[in-house]
Amino acid sequence: MCVSVTIYLSTSVSYESDRVVADHLVLDILLLPPLPKTMPSLTNQPPPTKSAPSPTNQTSSRPKTTPSPINQTPPPKTTGPTNQTLLPNPSIIVKIANTSYSNSRISHQPVCVCNGGTTLPNPIRLSSPFFNDNISLTPNASASCCSEMVSDDITHVFFSVRYAQYGHFLLNGVAPLWDKLRTHLEGEQLFIHLFFPRKEAASRRIEQAYLHRYMSLFSNKVSIQSEDALKSTSVLSRNTILGLSNITLDHYNYKADPALWKGFRSFLLNKLMLVPLKNPSTVRVLLLQRKDNREFLNVTTIASSTRSALSKLTSKQVEISVILLEGKSVDEQATVMGNADILIAADGTGLINGIYMPINSCIISFLPFAVPRLIPGKGSNFNRLFQSLGTTYITHESLEVDESKDMVKRAEEKIIVLERWFLLKQNIKVNQTQLHHSLQQCMEFL
């Protein structure tokens, strides 16, 4: 006996700088009886078919033995008569819009990943639901390939990150991964399989040591490859986590629970053994410079002006450091940020490193010229994120620079906001009056 339930979820349309979030979701949930705890053999079994999927090929929610104290999502409510024997360990298939994706938690059954596919009846997208990646596992694993493998008791985790860029990797890879695994980090041995889209992997924009350091916070068993490697990856396991579906912690999700950002910050600090503390006798200012684009053109003036302004606002000693994060290890970046009370930086995903700053710290961010007008909403995601952490976040627009005139003229001719993204290549020139006013605001919270 099984129960089929259709749930209609209405959400408001959310306009962001380059996207529109869906206005509603339709979830069809199929509840199946509990799966046997003993693993049946896959030898000589035919591949699954969509018309008559076997219960051993369905996904199931694994019971949580150690609930997380942070914002647990309650199980879906069903309507109509239900069989109580189905509730302890149901299998769930979730259909979003017109595409079916299996629930990413598989347990108490063998799941084979082989030749870029799985023995499951539905495709599995590996990225965060806030990105439209095409890296997926399809239901086409060969029975002969799976029958030759020996299963293990390790929980295998397969996921992908769209951007091979430092800030995006932390925001759109590490944070969603923690959200997905936070109830599995104690008592389970994990094997992390991270895949990058082919074009991103080829760009080699992130050092392997940086990727491995963040993944080592979750497990000492890590594999980082391009999507091409999926075709040669073979795994058979009782416990498998496929993709980052059903997560909410992504900086593009403006409704992410503040408690989750706090939990993610605590996880990073604990794993990196970092304790950000304020110095009672010193105000420490970090001026974060960039290279290639969004560079501060008047960085020397900013540093001297900041020192002059702060000396009038406080009797404490003022320390100002100008640094580049590029080339620094994960631990070095975290330590530098952990020793800053005020961060002055250009807008960009590198601002996520502000998560390592002490509580009640302050960030002053500068957007390139005309970006607030032509790319509305840019940077507002960080405002919400840092508000969750108790960090003061102030944003200003850059003064016009040499390249602004031609760039702005071209951007104004573009109807689609996404086609104006080249405006972010402008460099930054700081308005000193705005800076002084922001420093005064920061001192009120330090």
C-alpha positions as a Markdown table, in Angstrom:
| # | Residue | x | y | z |
|---|---|---|---|---|
| 1 | Met | 0.0 | 0.0 | 0.0 |
| 2 | Cys | 1.3 | 3.5 | -0.8 |
| 3 | Val | -0.1 | 7.0 | -0.4 |
| 4 | Ser | 0.3 | 9.8 | -3.0 |
| 5 | Val | 0.1 | 13.4 | -1.9 |
| 6 | Thr | 0.2 | 16.6 | -4.0 |
| 7 | Ile | 1.2 | 19.8 | -2.2 |
| 8 | Tyr | 1.0 | 23.2 | -3.7 |
| 9 | Leu | 3.4 | 25.7 | -2.2 |
| 10 | Ser | 2.9 | 29.4 | -3.0 |
| 11 | Thr | 5.8 | 31.8 | -2.7 |
| 12 | Ser | 6.1 | 35.5 | -3.7 |
| 13 | Val | 8.1 | 36.4 | -6.8 |
| 14 | Ser | 11.5 | 37.6 | -5.8 |
| 15 | Tyr | 13.3 | 39.9 | -8.2 |
| 16 | Glu | 17.1 | 39.9 | -8.0 |
| 17 | Ser | 19.7 | 41.6 | -10.1 |
| 18 | Asp | 19.9 | 38.8 | -12.7 |
| 19 | Arg | 17.0 | 36.4 | -12.0 |
| 20 | Val | 13.4 | 35.8 | -11.0 |
| 21 | Val | 12.7 | 33.2 | -8.3 |
| 22 | Ala | 9.8 | 30.9 | -9.1 |
| 23 | Asp | 6.4 | 32.0 | -7.9 |
| 24 | His | 5.2 | 28.5 | -6.9 |
| 25 | Leu | 6.3 | 24.9 | -6.6 |
| 26 | Val | 4.2 | 21.8 | -7.0 |
| 27 | Leu | 5.4 | 18.8 | -5.0 |
| 28 | Asp | 4.1 | 15.3 | -5.7 |
| 29 | Ile | 5.1 | 13.1 | -2.8 |
| 30 | Leu | 4.9 | 9.3 | -3.0 |
| 31 | Leu | 5.3 | 7.4 | 0.3 |
| 32 | Leu | 6.4 | 3.8 | 0.1 |
| 33 | Pro | 6.8 | 1.2 | 2.8 |
| 34 | Pro | 10.0 | 1.0 | 4.8 |
| 35 | Leu | 13.0 | -0.5 | 3.0 |
| 36 | Pro | 14.7 | -3.6 | 4.3 |
| 37 | Lys | 17.9 | -2.9 | 6.3 |
| 38 | Thr | 19.7 | -5.8 | 4.7 |
| 39 | Met | 21.3 | -5.0 | 1.3 |
| 40 | Pro | 20.0 | -7.1 | -1.6 |
| 41 | Ser | 22.5 | -8.2 | -4.2 |
| 42 | Leu | 22.6 | -6.3 | -7.5 |
| 43 | Thr | 24.1 | -9.3 | -9.4 |
| 44 | Asn | 22.2 | -10.2 | -12.5 |
| 45 | Gln | 19.4 | -7.6 | -11.7 |
| 46 | Pro | 18.1 | -5.8 | -14.8 |
| 47 | Pro | 18.4 | -2.1 | -15.0 |
| 48 | Pro | 15.4 | -0.2 | -13.5 |
| 49 | Thr | 12.7 | 1.1 | -15.8 |
| 50 | Lys | 10.6 | 4.2 | -15.4 |
| 51 | Ser | 7.3 | 2.4 | -15.9 |
| 52 | Ala | 7.7 | -0.1 | -13.0 |
| 53 | Pro | 10.4 | 1.1 | -10.6 |
| 54 | Ser | 11.3 | -1.5 | -7.9 |
| 55 | Pro | 11.1 | -0.4 | -4.2 |
| 56 | Thr | 14.8 | -1.2 | -3.9 |
| 57 | Asn | 15.5 | 1.6 | -6.5 |
| 58 | Gln | 13.5 | 4.2 | -4.6 |
| 59 | Thr | 15.0 | 6.8 | -2.4 |
| 60 | Ser | 14.3 | 7.0 | 1.4 |
| 61 | Ser | 14.8 | 9.4 | 4.2 |
| 62 | Arg | 17.3 | 8.1 | 6.7 |
| 63 | Pro | 16.2 | 8.6 | 10.3 |
| 64 | Lys | 18.2 | 11.3 | 12.1 |
| 65 | Thr | 19.9 | 9.9 | 15.2 |
| 66 | Thr | 21.4 | 13.2 | 16.3 |
| 67 | Pro | 19.1 | 16.2 | 15.5 |
| 68 | Ser | 20.7 | 19.5 | 14.8 |
| 69 | Pro | 19.8 | 22.3 | 17.2 |
| 70 | Ile | 19.6 | 24.7 | 14.2 |
| 71 | Asn | 16.3 | 25.1 | 12.5 |
| 72 | Gln | 15.4 | 21.6 | 11.6 |
| 73 | Thr | 12.8 | 21.3 | 8.8 |
| 74 | Pro | 9.8 | 19.3 | 9.9 |
| 75 | Pro | 8.7 | 16.4 | 7.8 |
| 76 | Pro | 6.0 | 17.1 | 5.2 |
| 77 | Lys | 2.4 | 16.9 | 6.4 |
| 78 | Thr | 0.2 | 14.5 | 4.6 |
| 79 | Thr | -3.5 | 14.9 | 4.0 |
| 80 | Gly | -6.2 | 12.2 | 4.0 |
| 81 | Pro | -5.9 | 8.7 | 5.5 |
| 82 | Thr | -2.4 | 7.3 | 5.9 |
| 83 | Asn | -1.0 | 4.0 | 7.0 |
| 84 | Gln | 1.0 | 4.6 | 10.2 |
| 85 | Thr | 3.5 | 1.9 | 9.3 |
| 86 | Leu | 4.7 | 4.0 | 6.4 |
| 87 | Leu | 5.9 | 6.9 | 8.6 |
| 88 | Pro | 9.1 | 5.7 | 10.3 |
| 89 | Asn | 11.2 | 5.3 | 7.1 |
| 90 | Pro | 9.4 | 6.5 | 3.9 |
| 91 | Ser | 10.8 | 6.7 | 0.5 |
| 92 | Ile | 10.2 | 10.0 | -1.1 |
| 93 | Ile | 10.3 | 11.2 | -4.7 |
| 94 | Val | 9.8 | 14.9 | -5.2 |
| 95 | Lys | 8.6 | 16.4 | -8.5 |
| 96 | Ile | 9.5 | 20.0 | -9.0 |
| 97 | Ala | 7.6 | 21.7 | -11.8 |
| 98 | Asn | 7.8 | 19.2 | -14.8 |
| 99 | Thr | 11.1 | 17.6 | -13.8 |
| 100 | Ser | 11.5 | 14.8 | -11.3 |
| 101 | Tyr | 14.4 | 14.8 | -9.0 |
| 102 | Ser | 15.0 | 12.1 | -6.3 |
| 103 | Asn | 15.3 | 13.2 | -2.8 |
| 104 | Ser | 19.1 | 13.4 | -2.3 |
| 105 | Arg | 19.3 | 11.3 | 0.9 |
| 106 | Ile | 19.5 | 7.5 | 0.1 |
| 107 | Ser | 19.8 | 4.9 | 2.9 |
| 108 | His | 19.3 | 1.2 | 3.6 |
| 109 | Gln | 19.6 | 0.3 | 0.0 |
| 110 | Pro | 22.4 | -0.1 | -2.5 |
| 111 | Val | 22.9 | 2.9 | -4.7 |
| 112 | Cys | 25.3 | 2.5 | -7.6 |
| 113 | Val | 27.0 | 5.4 | -9.3 |
| 114 | Cys | 28.6 | 4.3 | -12.5 |
| 115 | Asn | 29.3 | 5.6 | -16.0 |
| 116 | Gly | 27.8 | 9.0 | -15.2 |
| 117 | Gly | 24.5 | 7.5 | -14.0 |
| 118 | Thr | 22.8 | 5.8 | -11.1 |
| 119 | Thr | 20.5 | 2.9 | -10.5 |
| 120 | Leu | 17.8 | 5.3 | -9.3 |
| 121 | Pro | 14.8 | 6.0 | -11.5 |
| 122 | Asn | 15.1 | 9.8 | -11.6 |
| 123 | Pro | 17.8 | 12.3 | -12.6 |
| 124 | Ile | 19.8 | 13.9 | -9.8 |
| 125 | Arg | 21.1 | 17.5 | -10.2 |
| 126 | Leu | 24.3 | 17.9 | -8.2 |
| 127 | Ser | 24.3 | 21.7 | -7.7 |
| 128 | Ser | 22.6 | 24.0 | -5.3 |
| 129 | Pro | 19.0 | 24.6 | -6.2 |
| 130 | Phe | 19.8 | 28.3 | -6.6 |
| 131 | Phe | 21.9 | 27.6 | -9.7 |
| 132 | Asn | 20.9 | 26.0 | -13.0 |
| 133 | Asp | 23.8 | 23.7 | -13.5 |
| 134 | Asn | 23.6 | 20.8 | -16.0 |
| 135 | Ile | 25.8 | 18.5 | -14.1 |
| 136 | Ser | 23.6 | 15.6 | -13.1 |
| 137 | Leu | 23.4 | 11.9 | -12.6 |
| 138 | Thr | 20.9 | 10.1 | -14.9 |
| 139 | Pro | 19.2 | 6.7 | -14.4 |
| 140 | Asn | 21.4 | 4.8 | -16.8 |
| 141 | Ala | 24.0 | 3.0 | -14.7 |
| 142 | Ser | 24.7 | -0.4 | -16.2 |
| 143 | Ala | 23.8 | -3.5 | -14.2 |
| 144 | Ser | 27.0 | -5.3 | -15.2 |
| 145 | Cys | 29.1 | -2.4 | -13.9 |
| 146 | Cys | 27.3 | -2.2 | -10.6 |
| 147 | Ser | 27.3 | -6.0 | -10.0 |
| 148 | Glu | 31.1 | -6.0 | -10.1 |
| 149 | Met | 31.5 | -3.5 | -7.3 |
| 150 | Val | 31.6 | -4.2 | -3.6 |
| 151 | Ser | 29.6 | -1.9 | -1.4 |
| 152 | Asp | 31.0 | 0.0 | 1.6 |
| 153 | Asp | 29.6 | 1.6 | 4.7 |
| 154 | Ile | 31.0 | 5.0 | 3.9 |
| 155 | Thr | 28.5 | 7.8 | 3.2 |
| 156 | His | 29.4 | 9.1 | -0.3 |
| 157 | Val | 28.5 | 12.7 | -1.1 |
| 158 | Phe | 28.2 | 13.9 | -4.7 |
| 159 | Phe | 27.8 | 17.6 | -5.5 |
| 160 | Ser | 28.9 | 20.3 | -7.9 |
| 161 | Val | 29.8 | 24.0 | -7.7 |
| 162 | Arg | 29.1 | 26.2 | -10.6 |
| 163 | Tyr | 31.9 | 28.8 | -10.2 |
| 164 | Ala | 35.6 | 28.1 | -9.9 |
| 165 | Gln | 36.2 | 31.3 | -8.0 |
| 166 | Tyr | 37.3 | 31.7 | -4.4 |
| 167 | Gly | 34.4 | 33.7 | -3.0 |
| 168 | His | 31.7 | 31.8 | -4.9 |
| 169 | Phe | 33.2 | 28.5 | -3.8 |
| 170 | Leu | 32.8 | 29.4 | -0.2 |
| 171 | Leu | 29.3 | 31.0 | -0.7 |
| 172 | Asn | 27.8 | 28.6 | -3.2 |
| 173 | Gly | 29.7 | 25.4 | -2.4 |
| 174 | Val | 30.9 | 25.2 | 1.2 |
| 175 | Ala | 27.9 | 26.9 | 2.8 |
| 176 | Pro | 25.2 | 24.8 | 1.0 |
| 177 | Leu | 27.3 | 21.6 | 1.6 |
| 178 | Trp | 27.4 | 22.4 | 5.3 |
| 179 | Asp | 23.6 | 22.9 | 5.2 |
| 180 | Lys | 23.2 | 19.6 | 3.6 |
| 181 | Leu | 25.5 | 17.7 | 5.9 |
| 182 | Arg | 25.0 | 19.3 | 9.2 |
| 183 | Thr | 23.0 | 16.4 | 10.6 |
| 184 | His | 25.5 | 13.9 | 9.2 |
| 185 | Leu | 28.8 | 15.4 | 10.5 |
| 186 | Glu | 28.8 | 13.4 | 13.7 |
| 187 | Gly | 29.3 | 9.7 | 13.7 |
| 188 | Glu | 29.4 | 9.2 | 9.9 |
| 189 | Gln | 32.4 | 8.6 | 7.7 |
| 190 | Leu | 32.1 | 10.7 | 4.6 |
| 191 | Phe | 33.7 | 10.6 | 1.2 |
| 192 | Ile | 33.3 | 14.0 | -0.6 |
| 193 | His | 33.0 | 13.9 | -4.4 |
| 194 | Leu | 33.2 | 17.4 | -5.8 |
| 195 | Phe | 32.7 | 18.2 | -9.5 |
| 196 | Phe | 33.1 | 21.4 | -11.5 |
| 197 | Pro | 31.5 | 22.2 | -14.8 |
| 198 | Arg | 33.9 | 21.5 | -17.7 |
| 199 | Lys | 34.6 | 25.1 | -18.6 |
| 200 | Glu | 35.1 | 26.1 | -15.0 |
| 201 | Ala | 37.5 | 23.2 | -14.2 |
| 202 | Ala | 39.6 | 24.1 | -17.3 |
| 203 | Ser | 40.0 | 27.7 | -16.1 |
| 204 | Arg | 41.9 | 26.6 | -13.0 |
| 205 | Arg | 41.0 | 29.7 | -11.1 |
| 206 | Ile | 41.3 | 28.1 | -7.7 |
| 207 | Glu | 44.3 | 26.4 | -6.3 |
| 208 | Gln | 43.7 | 22.7 | -5.4 |
| 209 | Ala | 45.1 | 23.3 | -1.9 |
| 210 | Tyr | 42.3 | 25.9 | -1.3 |
| 211 | Leu | 39.6 | 23.5 | -2.4 |
| 212 | His | 41.0 | 20.6 | -0.4 |
| 213 | Arg | 41.4 | 22.6 | 2.8 |
| 214 | Tyr | 37.7 | 23.6 | 2.8 |
| 215 | Met | 36.6 | 20.0 | 2.0 |
| 216 | Ser | 38.9 | 18.6 | 4.7 |
| 217 | Leu | 36.6 | 20.4 | 7.2 |
| 218 | Phe | 34.0 | 17.8 | 6.3 |
| 219 | Ser | 36.1 | 14.7 | 5.7 |
| 220 | Asn | 39.6 | 13.4 | 5.1 |
| 221 | Lys | 38.4 | 11.5 | 2.0 |
| 222 | Val | 38.0 | 14.0 | -0.9 |
| 223 | Ser | 37.9 | 13.8 | -4.6 |
| 224 | Ile | 37.8 | 17.0 | -6.7 |
| 225 | Gln | 37.4 | 16.6 | -10.5 |
| 226 | Ser | 35.7 | 18.0 | -13.6 |
| 227 | Glu | 32.4 | 16.8 | -14.8 |
| 228 | Asp | 34.1 | 14.5 | -17.3 |
| 229 | Ala | 35.3 | 12.4 | -14.4 |
| 230 | Leu | 31.7 | 11.4 | -13.7 |
| 231 | Lys | 31.9 | 8.9 | -16.6 |
| 232 | Ser | 34.7 | 7.0 | -14.9 |
| 233 | Thr | 33.5 | 7.3 | -11.3 |
| 234 | Ser | 32.2 | 4.0 | -9.8 |
| 235 | Val | 30.7 | 3.8 | -6.3 |
| 236 | Leu | 28.3 | 1.4 | -4.7 |
| 237 | Ser | 27.2 | 2.4 | -1.2 |
| 238 | Arg | 24.4 | 1.8 | 1.3 |
| 239 | Asn | 24.4 | 5.5 | 2.3 |
| 240 | Thr | 24.6 | 8.2 | -0.5 |
| 241 | Ile | 23.9 | 11.9 | -0.6 |
| 242 | Leu | 23.4 | 13.0 | -4.2 |
| 243 | Gly | 23.3 | 16.7 | -4.9 |
| 244 | Leu | 22.4 | 19.8 | -2.8 |
| 245 | Ser | 18.7 | 19.7 | -3.2 |
| 246 | Asn | 16.4 | 20.9 | -0.4 |
| 247 | Ile | 19.1 | 23.2 | 1.1 |
| 248 | Thr | 18.3 | 26.8 | 2.0 |
| 249 | Leu | 21.7 | 28.3 | 2.9 |
| 250 | Asp | 22.9 | 30.1 | -0.2 |
| 251 | His | 23.6 | 33.8 | -0.4 |
| 252 | Tyr | 21.2 | 34.0 | -3.4 |
| 253 | Asn | 18.4 | 32.9 | -1.0 |
| 254 | Tyr | 17.3 | 36.1 | 0.6 |
| 255 | Lys | 15.1 | 34.2 | 3.0 |
| 256 | Ala | 17.8 | 32.0 | 4.5 |
| 257 | Asp | 17.3 | 31.6 | 8.2 |
| 258 | Pro | 19.8 | 33.8 | 10.2 |
| 259 | Ala | 20.4 | 30.9 | 12.6 |
| 260 | Leu | 21.9 | 28.9 | 9.7 |
| 261 | Trp | 24.4 | 31.6 | 8.9 |
| 262 | Lys | 25.4 | 31.7 | 12.6 |
| 263 | Gly | 25.7 | 27.9 | 12.6 |
| 264 | Phe | 27.8 | 27.9 | 9.5 |
| 265 | Arg | 30.1 | 30.6 | 11.0 |
| 266 | Ser | 30.5 | 28.5 | 14.2 |
| 267 | Phe | 31.3 | 25.4 | 12.1 |
| 268 | Leu | 34.1 | 27.2 | 10.2 |
| 269 | Leu | 35.6 | 28.8 | 13.3 |
| 270 | Asn | 35.6 | 25.5 | 15.2 |
| 271 | Lys | 37.1 | 23.5 | 12.4 |
| 272 | Leu | 39.8 | 26.2 | 11.7 |
| 273 | Met | 40.4 | 26.6 | 15.5 |
| 274 | Leu | 40.0 | 30.4 | 15.1 |
| 275 | Val | 38.7 | 32.7 | 17.9 |
| 276 | Pro | 38.2 | 36.2 | 16.6 |
| 277 | Leu | 38.6 | 38.7 | 19.4 |
| 278 | Lys | 38.6 | 42.4 | 19.7 |
| 279 | Asn | 41.7 | 44.3 | 21.0 |
| 280 | Pro | 40.5 | 46.7 | 23.7 |
| 281 | Ser | 43.3 | 49.2 | 23.0 |
| 282 | Thr | 43.4 | 49.1 | 19.2 |
| 283 | Val | 41.0 | 49.7 | 16.2 |
| 284 | Arg | 42.2 | 47.4 | 13.5 |
| 285 | Val | 41.3 | 48.4 | 9.9 |
| 286 | Leu | 41.7 | 46.1 | 7.0 |
| 287 | Leu | 41.7 | 47.7 | 3.5 |
| 288 | Leu | 41.1 | 44.9 | 1.1 |
| 289 | Gln | 42.6 | 45.5 | -2.4 |
| 290 | Arg | 41.7 | 43.5 | -5.5 |
| 291 | Lys | 43.5 | 42.9 | -8.8 |
| 292 | Asp | 42.2 | 42.7 | -12.4 |
| 293 | Asn | 39.1 | 44.6 | -11.6 |
| 294 | Arg | 37.4 | 46.7 | -8.9 |
| 295 | Glu | 40.7 | 47.9 | -7.7 |
| 296 | Phe | 40.9 | 50.9 | -5.3 |
| 297 | Leu | 42.5 | 53.7 | -7.4 |
| 298 | Asn | 43.2 | 56.0 | -4.4 |
| 299 | Val | 44.3 | 53.3 | -1.9 |
| 300 | Thr | 47.0 | 55.4 | -0.3 |
| 301 | Thr | 44.6 | 58.3 | 0.1 |
| 302 | Ile | 42.0 | 56.0 | 1.6 |
| 303 | Ala | 44.5 | 54.6 | 4.2 |
| 304 | Ser | 45.7 | 58.1 | 5.3 |
| 305 | Ser | 42.2 | 59.5 | 5.4 |
| 306 | Thr | 40.9 | 56.6 | 7.4 |
| 307 | Arg | 43.7 | 57.0 | 10.0 |
| 308 | Ser | 43.0 | 60.8 | 10.2 |
| 309 | Ala | 39.3 | 60.3 | 10.7 |
| 310 | Leu | 39.6 | 57.6 | 13.3 |
| 311 | Ser | 42.1 | 59.5 | 15.3 |
| 312 | Lys | 39.4 | 62.1 | 15.8 |
| 313 | Leu | 36.8 | 59.6 | 16.8 |
| 314 | Thr | 38.7 | 57.4 | 19.3 |
| 315 | Ser | 41.6 | 57.6 | 21.7 |
| 316 | Lys | 42.6 | 54.0 | 20.8 |
| 317 | Gln | 45.6 | 53.2 | 18.6 |
| 318 | Val | 44.7 | 52.8 | 14.9 |
| 319 | Glu | 46.2 | 50.0 | 12.8 |
| 320 | Ile | 45.6 | 50.0 | 9.1 |
| 321 | Ser | 46.6 | 47.1 | 6.8 |
| 322 | Val | 46.3 | 46.9 | 3.0 |
| 323 | Ile | 46.2 | 43.4 | 1.7 |
| 324 | Leu | 45.3 | 41.1 | -1.2 |
| 325 | Leu | 43.6 | 37.8 | -0.3 |
| 326 | Glu | 44.7 | 36.2 | -3.6 |
| 327 | Gly | 47.5 | 33.8 | -3.0 |
| 328 | Lys | 46.7 | 33.3 | 0.7 |
| 329 | Ser | 45.7 | 30.0 | 2.1 |
| 330 | Val | 42.3 | 29.4 | 3.7 |
| 331 | Asp | 43.8 | 29.6 | 7.2 |
| 332 | Glu | 45.7 | 32.8 | 6.4 |
| 333 | Gln | 42.6 | 34.5 | 5.0 |
| 334 | Ala | 40.6 | 33.5 | 8.1 |
| 335 | Thr | 43.2 | 34.7 | 10.5 |
| 336 | Val | 43.6 | 38.1 | 8.7 |
| 337 | Met | 39.9 | 38.6 | 8.8 |
| 338 | Gly | 39.6 | 37.5 | 12.4 |
| 339 | Asn | 42.0 | 40.3 | 13.4 |
| 340 | Ala | 40.0 | 43.1 | 11.7 |
| 341 | Asp | 37.4 | 45.4 | 13.4 |
| 342 | Ile | 36.6 | 47.4 | 10.2 |
| 343 | Leu | 36.8 | 46.1 | 6.7 |
| 344 | Ile | 36.9 | 48.5 | 3.7 |
| 345 | Ala | 36.5 | 46.6 | 0.4 |
| 346 | Ala | 35.0 | 46.7 | -3.0 |
| 347 | Asp | 31.7 | 44.7 | -3.5 |
| 348 | Gly | 32.3 | 41.1 | -4.5 |
| 349 | Thr | 31.9 | 37.6 | -3.3 |
| 350 | Gly | 35.3 | 37.9 | -1.5 |
| 351 | Leu | 33.3 | 39.8 | 1.2 |
| 352 | Ile | 32.1 | 36.4 | 2.5 |
| 353 | Asn | 35.5 | 36.2 | 4.3 |
| 354 | Gly | 34.0 | 38.9 | 6.6 |
| 355 | Ile | 32.3 | 35.9 | 8.3 |
| 356 | Tyr | 35.5 | 35.4 | 10.2 |
| 357 | Met | 35.5 | 38.9 | 11.7 |
| 358 | Pro | 34.7 | 39.4 | 15.4 |
| 359 | Ile | 31.1 | 39.9 | 16.5 |
| 360 | Asn | 30.0 | 43.6 | 16.3 |
| 361 | Ser | 32.6 | 44.4 | 13.6 |
| 362 | Cys | 31.9 | 46.7 | 10.6 |
| 363 | Ile | 32.2 | 46.4 | 6.8 |
| 364 | Ile | 32.2 | 49.3 | 4.4 |
| 365 | Ser | 31.6 | 48.2 | 0.8 |
| 366 | Phe | 31.9 | 50.2 | -2.4 |
| 367 | Leu | 30.0 | 49.3 | -5.6 |
| 368 | Pro | 31.4 | 50.4 | -9.0 |
| 369 | Phe | 30.0 | 53.6 | -10.5 |
| 370 | Ala | 26.3 | 53.4 | -11.8 |
| 371 | Val | 25.9 | 49.8 | -10.6 |
| 372 | Pro | 23.2 | 50.7 | -8.0 |
| 373 | Arg | 21.1 | 52.3 | -10.8 |
| 374 | Leu | 21.8 | 49.8 | -13.6 |
| 375 | Ile | 22.1 | 46.6 | -11.7 |
| 376 | Pro | 19.6 | 47.2 | -8.9 |
| 377 | Gly | 19.9 | 45.0 | -5.8 |
| 378 | Lys | 23.6 | 44.2 | -6.3 |
| 379 | Gly | 25.2 | 43.6 | -3.0 |
| 380 | Ser | 22.0 | 43.5 | -1.0 |
| 381 | Asn | 22.5 | 39.8 | -0.3 |
| 382 | Phe | 25.5 | 40.6 | 1.8 |
| 383 | Asn | 23.5 | 43.1 | 3.8 |
| 384 | Arg | 21.1 | 40.3 | 4.8 |
| 385 | Leu | 23.9 | 37.9 | 5.5 |
| 386 | Phe | 25.9 | 40.1 | 7.8 |
| 387 | Gln | 22.9 | 41.4 | 9.6 |
| 388 | Ser | 22.4 | 37.7 | 10.6 |
| 389 | Leu | 25.8 | 37.7 | 12.1 |
| 390 | Gly | 25.5 | 41.0 | 14.0 |
| 391 | Thr | 27.9 | 42.8 | 11.6 |
| 392 | Thr | 27.3 | 46.4 | 10.5 |
| 393 | Tyr | 27.3 | 46.5 | 6.7 |
| 394 | Ile | 27.4 | 49.9 | 4.9 |
| 395 | Thr | 27.4 | 50.3 | 1.1 |
| 396 | His | 28.4 | 53.2 | -1.1 |
| 397 | Glu | 28.8 | 53.9 | -4.8 |
| 398 | Ser | 32.1 | 54.7 | -6.3 |
| 399 | Leu | 32.9 | 58.0 | -7.9 |
| 400 | Glu | 33.1 | 58.1 | -11.7 |
| 401 | Val | 36.4 | 56.8 | -13.1 |
| 402 | Asp | 38.0 | 57.0 | -16.5 |
| 403 | Glu | 36.4 | 53.9 | -17.9 |
| 404 | Ser | 32.9 | 54.7 | -16.5 |
| 405 | Lys | 31.6 | 56.9 | -19.3 |
| 406 | Asp | 31.9 | 54.4 | -22.1 |
| 407 | Met | 30.8 | 51.4 | -19.9 |
| 408 | Val | 27.7 | 53.2 | -18.6 |
| 409 | Lys | 26.7 | 54.3 | -22.1 |
| 410 | Arg | 26.9 | 50.7 | -23.3 |
| 411 | Ala | 25.1 | 49.4 | -20.3 |
| 412 | Glu | 22.2 | 51.8 | -20.7 |
| 413 | Glu | 21.7 | 50.4 | -24.2 |
| 414 | Lys | 21.2 | 46.9 | -22.7 |
| 415 | Ile | 17.6 | 46.0 | -21.9 |
| 416 | Ile | 18.5 | 42.8 | -19.9 |
| 417 | Val | 20.2 | 43.4 | -16.6 |
| 418 | Leu | 22.4 | 40.4 | -16.9 |
| 419 | Glu | 24.0 | 41.9 | -20.0 |
| 420 | Arg | 25.2 | 44.9 | -18.0 |
| 421 | Trp | 27.4 | 42.7 | -15.8 |
| 422 | Phe | 30.6 | 44.2 | -17.4 |
| 423 | Leu | 30.0 | 47.3 | -15.3 |
| 424 | Leu | 31.6 | 45.3 | -12.4 |
| 425 | Lys | 34.9 | 45.5 | -14.2 |
| 426 | Gln | 35.2 | 49.2 | -13.3 |
| 427 | Asn | 37.7 | 50.3 | -10.7 |
| 428 | Ile | 36.8 | 52.1 | -7.5 |
| 429 | Lys | 37.4 | 55.6 | -6.4 |
| 430 | Val | 36.2 | 56.4 | -2.9 |
| 431 | Asn | 34.3 | 59.5 | -1.9 |
| 432 | Gln | 36.2 | 60.6 | 1.2 |
| 433 | Thr | 33.2 | 62.4 | 2.8 |
| 434 | Gln | 31.2 | 59.2 | 2.5 |
| 435 | Leu | 34.0 | 57.2 | 4.0 |
| 436 | His | 34.4 | 59.5 | 7.0 |
| 437 | His | 30.6 | 59.3 | 7.7 |
| 438 | Ser | 30.7 | 55.5 | 7.5 |
| 439 | Leu | 33.7 | 55.3 | 9.8 |
| 440 | Gln | 31.7 | 57.4 | 12.4 |
| 441 | Gln | 28.8 | 54.9 | 12.1 |
| 442 | Cys | 31.2 | 52.0 | 12.5 |
| 443 | Met | 32.7 | 53.4 | 15.7 |
| 444 | Glu | 29.2 | 53.6 | 17.2 |
| 445 | Phe | 29.0 | 49.8 | 17.1 |
| 446 | Leu | 32.5 | 48.8 | 17.9 |
